[in-house]
Amino acid sequence: MPSLNLAQLKAKLSRGELDTVQVVFPDVFGRLLGKRVTARHFTDSILAHGTHACNYLLTVDMEMEPIPGFKLANWESGYGDFALKPDFSTLRLIPWQPRSALVTCDLFQHDGAPVEESPRQVLRRQIQRLAAKRLSCMAASELEFFLFNQTYHEAVARHFIDLTPSSDYRIDYQVSQPARDEVILKAMRQFMDEADVPIESSKGEWGKGQHEVNFIYDEPLAMADRHTVFKQGAREIAAQNGKCVTFMAKPDAAEVGSSCHIHISLWSKGRNLFWDAEKKQGSKIFRQFLGGLMKYGRELCYFFAPSINAYKRYQPGSWAPTKMAWAFDNRTVGYRVVGEGNSFRIENRMPGADANPYLAFAAMMAAGLAGMEEGLDCGAVYKGNAYADSKLPSLPTSLHEAADLLDKSRLARKVMGDAVVEFYAHSARAEARSYDNAVTDWEKKRYFERI
């Protein structure tokens, strides 16, 4: 159940307990965009009619610069509006902001058609494919981030150089040094629970100042909504305490990266279909679903690693995978299988903390369903150190490569649609070109005087 239903929202608004509602949607990067509206306007207008936002918001880069070449929105068509229709099942309190609530919206065209390229709709399409087979999916993300002792303003003023991690040494599973930041981490855990983002646990991670949160599993759309709310809330809670967090996949070349491991299983009538109770092992459906992930994971890797920085996380011995393989409880492979009974599941270790959860979940479901429809098998379990095995296929090594693989993916075009594939391939290539044209600190240090 949501932390706030419509009747409760109306009552709180009428009593003055809430005065602001954030009306938001996720963009291609997984950022929440939208408006903060007054209580009166929400009840008088948005409840019945929704609201609007410029359609350029799905076709901008990280700096909010419009990217040319999109069919969805462009200067030639005048950059009109999308309709934002609230999904009232996502109503939630935002307890770290005074008297605030939030609702997530879906995007629609003027003719009432859903915007197929929007991340929520991309995921909905895969959920609908599962539902047509009378199946459902459960998913959960583990999200890592680095916490620094500077504010965001200070980080910008320093050009993001020489920031101080919140811990002085690696803190994986340690409880001592992370206690220094328990004011922040406890606020995240407790506030998120009140915001219907239930967190199982938080812990120190392998890097200096690195932490991880584990979300309680749920259906994919609800899980993705919670994931994006957490990222937004974590930034705000850190800022309120004079610090900053980053969800970059690889914020420092000398440090470990931050992951977003995704756990997934298929269900029907309260039973995990990945588990064969009689044989006490993975079922045929499990092997087929994993077979699809093994076959199609490379060509869908953009949805797991959507940034230039993401591919710098894929380093041998870094706890991030570099090869396509699966194994039981082996952290060197791309797909780690864990649990038993109803907890038996596949862990995808490829996504970084910068992944858009809607797109990452959708890609996993698309690949897994293809494995079932094609009757694939995942093959023999891998044993050994996948980092050191040159015979295994490698993950893409750059955003350029991932964009080309996605563009050529027959599976993606079949189950997501040509328009969706071309939209995200164009987004990826625009980001890659922007980086190619940038002059970096590395270049200046290397060439300024000596070349």
Solvent accessible surface area in square Angstrom, and as a share of the most:
residue,aa,sasa,rsa
1,M,200,0.89
2,P,36,0.23
3,S,37,0.24
4,L,1,0.01
5,N,55,0.28
6,L,58,0.29
7,A,74,0.57
8,Q,87,0.39
9,L,0,0.00
10,K,98,0.41
11,A,35,0.27
12,K,49,0.21
13,L,15,0.08
14,S,96,0.62
15,R,147,0.54
16,G,35,0.34
17,E,72,0.32
18,L,8,0.04
19,D,54,0.28
20,T,30,0.18
21,V,0,0.00
22,Q,12,0.05
23,V,0,0.00
24,V,9,0.05
25,F,3,0.01
26,P,3,0.02
27,D,0,0.00
28,V,12,0.07
29,F,48,0.20
30,G,12,0.11
31,R,55,0.20
32,L,26,0.13
33,L,31,0.15
34,G,44,0.43
35,K,86,0.36
36,R,152,0.55
37,V,15,0.09
38,T,85,0.50
39,A,20,0.15
40,R,189,0.69
41,H,86,0.39
42,F,0,0.00
43,T,51,0.30
44,D,105,0.54
45,S,31,0.20
46,I,1,0.00
47,L,33,0.17
48,A,82,0.63
49,H,142,0.63
50,G,8,0.08
51,T,14,0.08
52,H,88,0.39
53,A,14,0.11
54,C,42,0.25
55,N,15,0.08
56,Y,54,0.21
57,L,26,0.13
58,L,1,0.01
59,T,1,0.00
60,V,3,0.02
61,D,29,0.15
62,M,95,0.42
63,E,137,0.62
64,M,68,0.30
65,E,105,0.47
66,P,40,0.25
67,I,21,0.11
68,P,102,0.64
69,G,61,0.59
70,F,9,0.04
71,K,180,0.76
72,L,29,0.14
73,A,0,0.00
74,N,27,0.14
75,W,182,0.64
76,E,157,0.70
77,S,78,0.50
78,G,52,0.50
79,Y,27,0.10
80,G,33,0.32
81,D,57,0.29
82,F,3,0.01
83,A,19,0.15
84,L,1,0.00
85,K,96,0.41
86,P,21,0.13
87,D,26,0.14
88,F,62,0.26
89,S,76,0.49
90,T,9,0.05
91,L,0,0.00
92,R,6,0.02
93,L,44,0.22
94,I,3,0.02
95,P,40,0.25
96,W,14,0.05
97,Q,45,0.20
98,P,111,0.70
99,R,134,0.49
100,S,10,0.07
101,A,0,0.00
102,L,4,0.02
103,V,0,0.00
104,T,2,0.01
105,C,1,0.01
106,D,19,0.10
107,L,6,0.03
108,F,42,0.18
109,Q,60,0.27
110,H,148,0.66
111,D,120,0.62
112,G,41,0.39
113,A,43,0.33
114,P,42,0.26
115,V,1,0.00
116,E,55,0.25
117,E,20,0.09
118,S,5,0.03
119,P,0,0.00
120,R,5,0.02
121,Q,15,0.07
122,V,5,0.03
123,L,0,0.00
124,R,65,0.24
125,R,86,0.32
126,Q,0,0.00
127,I,51,0.26
128,Q,86,0.38
129,R,49,0.18
130,L,2,0.01
131,A,61,0.47
132,A,88,0.68
133,K,85,0.36
134,R,212,0.77
135,L,27,0.13
136,S,42,0.27
137,C,3,0.02
138,M,45,0.20
139,A,1,0.01
140,A,12,0.10
141,S,1,0.00
142,E,30,0.13
143,L,0,0.00
144,E,12,0.05
145,F,0,0.00
146,F,4,0.02
147,L,0,0.00
148,F,25,0.11
149,N,61,0.31
150,Q,16,0.07
151,T,41,0.24
152,Y,73,0.28
153,H,160,0.71
154,E,81,0.36
155,A,1,0.01
156,V,88,0.51
157,A,78,0.60
158,R,106,0.39
159,H,140,0.62
160,F,135,0.56
161,I,88,0.45
162,D,118,0.61
163,L,34,0.17
164,T,59,0.35
165,P,39,0.25
166,S,9,0.06
167,S,4,0.03
168,D,91,0.47
169,Y,95,0.36
170,R,109,0.40
171,I,0,0.00
172,D,50,0.26
173,Y,157,0.60
174,Q,79,0.35
175,V,131,0.75
176,S,79,0.51
177,Q,5,0.02
178,P,14,0.09
179,A,62,0.48
180,R,153,0.56
181,D,6,0.03
182,E,59,0.26
183,V,112,0.65
184,I,6,0.03
185,L,6,0.03
186,K,92,0.39
187,A,21,0.16
188,M,1,0.01
189,R,68,0.25
190,Q,98,0.44
191,F,62,0.26
192,M,0,0.00
193,D,90,0.46
194,E,91,0.41
195,A,0,0.00
196,D,24,0.12
197,V,0,0.00
198,P,27,0.17
199,I,23,0.12
200,E,117,0.53
201,S,41,0.27
202,S,27,0.17
203,K,37,0.15
204,G,2,0.02
205,E,24,0.11
206,W,71,0.25
207,G,0,0.00
208,K,86,0.36
209,G,0,0.00
210,Q,1,0.00
211,H,0,0.00
212,E,12,0.05
213,V,1,0.00
214,N,29,0.15
215,F,7,0.03
216,I,79,0.40
217,Y,125,0.48
218,D,37,0.19
219,E,87,0.39
220,P,4,0.03
221,L,25,0.13
222,A,36,0.28
223,M,0,0.00
224,A,0,0.00
225,D,4,0.02
226,R,24,0.09
227,H,0,0.00
228,T,3,0.02
229,V,3,0.02
230,F,0,0.00
231,K,20,0.08
232,Q,54,0.24
233,G,0,0.00
234,A,0,0.00
235,R,80,0.29
236,E,24,0.11
237,I,1,0.00
238,A,0,0.00
239,A,51,0.39
240,Q,99,0.44
241,N,61,0.31
242,G,33,0.32
243,K,41,0.17
244,C,4,0.03
245,V,3,0.02
246,T,26,0.15
247,F,12,0.05
248,M,88,0.39
249,A,0,0.00
250,K,20,0.08
251,P,37,0.23
252,D,70,0.36
253,A,101,0.78
254,A,92,0.72
255,E,30,0.13
256,V,12,0.07
257,G,6,0.06
258,S,0,0.00
259,S,6,0.04
260,C,0,0.00
261,H,13,0.06
262,I,0,0.00
263,H,17,0.08
264,I,2,0.01
265,S,8,0.05
266,L,0,0.00
267,W,28,0.10
268,S,30,0.19
269,K,204,0.87
270,G,61,0.59
271,R,139,0.51
272,N,1,0.01
273,L,15,0.08
274,F,0,0.00
275,W,44,0.16
276,D,38,0.20
277,A,71,0.55
278,E,167,0.75
279,K,137,0.58
280,K,153,0.65
281,Q,94,0.42
282,G,13,0.13
283,S,16,0.11
284,K,151,0.64
285,I,50,0.25
286,F,2,0.01
287,R,76,0.28
288,Q,25,0.11
289,F,0,0.00
290,L,0,0.00
291,G,2,0.02
292,G,0,0.00
293,L,1,0.00
294,M,52,0.23
295,K,109,0.46
296,Y,21,0.08
297,G,1,0.01
298,R,69,0.25
299,E,36,0.16
300,L,1,0.00
301,C,0,0.00
302,Y,11,0.04
303,F,3,0.01
304,F,2,0.01
305,A,1,0.01
306,P,23,0.14
307,S,26,0.17
308,I,32,0.16
309,N,30,0.15
310,A,2,0.02
311,Y,14,0.05
312,K,91,0.39
313,R,5,0.02
314,Y,21,0.08
315,Q,79,0.35
316,P,93,0.59
317,G,53,0.51
318,S,12,0.08
319,W,117,0.41
320,A,4,0.03
321,P,0,0.00
322,T,16,0.10
323,K,24,0.10
324,M,4,0.02
325,A,3,0.02
326,W,6,0.02
327,A,1,0.01
328,F,110,0.46
329,D,91,0.47
330,N,26,0.14
331,R,103,0.38
332,T,28,0.17
333,V,0,0.00
334,G,0,0.00
335,Y,0,0.00
336,R,25,0.09
337,V,2,0.01
338,V,19,0.11
339,G,42,0.41
340,E,122,0.55
341,G,22,0.21
342,N,86,0.44
343,S,58,0.38
344,F,6,0.03
345,R,75,0.28
346,I,0,0.00
347,E,1,0.01
348,N,0,0.00
349,R,7,0.03
350,M,0,0.00
351,P,0,0.00
352,G,2,0.02
353,A,0,0.00
354,D,26,0.14
355,A,1,0.01
356,N,3,0.01
357,P,2,0.01
358,Y,0,0.00
359,L,3,0.02
360,A,0,0.00
361,F,0,0.00
362,A,0,0.00
363,A,0,0.00
364,M,0,0.00
365,M,1,0.00
366,A,1,0.00
367,A,1,0.01
368,G,0,0.00
369,L,0,0.00
370,A,3,0.02
371,G,0,0.00
372,M,33,0.15
373,E,90,0.40
374,E,83,0.37
375,G,48,0.46
376,L,43,0.21
377,D,83,0.43
378,C,9,0.06
379,G,32,0.31
380,A,94,0.73
381,V,47,0.27
382,Y,38,0.15
383,K,168,0.71
384,G,46,0.44
385,N,78,0.40
386,A,0,0.00
387,Y,34,0.13
388,A,83,0.64
389,D,22,0.12
390,S,107,0.69
391,K,174,0.74
392,L,34,0.17
393,P,73,0.46
394,S,51,0.33
395,L,4,0.02
396,P,1,0.01
397,T,104,0.60
398,S,40,0.26
399,L,3,0.01
400,H,79,0.35
401,E,58,0.26
402,A,0,0.00
403,A,0,0.00
404,D,57,0.29
405,L,41,0.21
406,L,0,0.00
407,D,32,0.17
408,K,156,0.66
409,S,4,0.03
410,R,214,0.78
411,L,14,0.07
412,A,0,0.00
413,R,66,0.24
414,K,160,0.68
415,V,20,0.11
416,M,21,0.09
417,G,26,0.25
418,D,77,0.40
419,A,57,0.44
420,V,5,0.03
421,V,0,0.00
422,E,67,0.30
423,F,9,0.04
424,Y,0,0.00
425,A,2,0.01
426,H,43,0.19
427,S,15,0.10
428,A,1,0.01
429,R,71,0.26
430,A,11,0.09
431,E,44,0.20
432,A,0,0.00
433,R,116,0.42
434,S,64,0.41
435,Y,89,0.34
436,D,83,0.43
437,N,124,0.64
438,A,50,0.38
439,V,110,0.63
440,T,37,0.22
441,D,81,0.42
442,W,146,0.51
443,E,57,0.25
444,K,110,0.47
445,K,155,0.66
446,R,126,0.46
447,Y,87,0.33
448,F,180,0.75
449,E,155,0.69
450,R,182,0.66
451,I,165,0.84
